[in-house]
Amino acid sequence: MNKIFLSIVLIGLLGINIFIFVPQINRSYVKIKRIEKRINEIDSKVLAFQEEIKDYSEKIEKLKLPYYREKIGREKLQMVKEGEQVYKLAN
C-alpha cells in the first residue's frame, strides 16, 4: 500500500512538473527560433551594407584618377574645356 501511494505521489509530482515546465520550454524554443531568424536577417543586411561600402570605396578610388574626374565633368555636368566646341548630333 505504501509503495502504491508513493508511486501515485511521484507520478502526480512528475505530471505537475511536466504541466508547469513544458509550456515554458516550448515558449523559449519558439523565442529562440524567432531570435535566430532575426539574427539571420540582420546578417544579410550587414552583408548588403558591406557590399555597398565596397562599391563606394571603389568609386572614391576612381575619383582620384584625373581621367575619371574629367569623364564625370563632361558626361554628368556637361562641362567643356576652355576654347572647346561641342557638337550635338540630332537623331
N, C-alpha and C positions, 0 to 999 in steps of 0.2 A: 504494500500500500504506500509506504514511504517513497519507494522508487518511482511509482506511477505518479504520485503527486509532484515529486521533484522533476520528473520528465515533463509534466504538463507545465510547470512553472518555467522551466528552461525554454520550452517551445514557445510559451507566451512571451517571455522576455526577448527571444530571438525575433518573433513576429513583430513586437513593438519596435525593436531596433530597425528592422527592415522597413517598417511603415514610416519611421521617422527619417532615416538616413538615405534611403534610395532616392526619393524625390530630390533631395538636396544634391546628391551626387549627379543626378540627371541634369538638373539646372546648371550645375557647374560645368558639366561636359558641354552643354549647349552654349554656355557663355564662352568657354574656351574655343569652340569651333567658330563662333562669331568673331572673336578677337583675332584668331588666326586668319580668317578671311579678310578682315580689315588690314592686318599687317601685310598680307599679300597685295592688296590694293595699293597701299602706301608704297610698298617696294616697287611696284610697277610705275607709280608716279615718279618716284625718285629716279628710276632708270630713264624715264622720259625726260626729266629735267636735266639729267646728266648729259644726255644726247643733245639737248638744246644748248647747254653750256658749251659743249664741244663745238657745235656749229657756230656759235657766236665767237668763240675763241679763234676759229679758223677765219672768220670774216674779219676779225680785228687784225690778224696776221696779214691778211691780204691788203688791208688798208695801209700797211706800212710800205707797200710797193708803189712807187710813183706811177707806174703804168696803170695800175688798177684804180688809183685815185683819179687819174685823167679820164679813164673809161667811164667812171661813175659821173664825173663832171659833165662829160659830153652827152651821155645817154640819159641820165635821170634829170640833171639840172639844165641841160641844153646849153651848156657853156661852149664858147669858142675862143681860140687864141686870138690875140690882137692881130688884125690885118687879114684874118682868115675869112673866106666867104663860104656860106653854107648853101648848098643847093638841095632842094627837096623835090623828089620826083612825084608827080601826080599819078595816081592809079587809074 
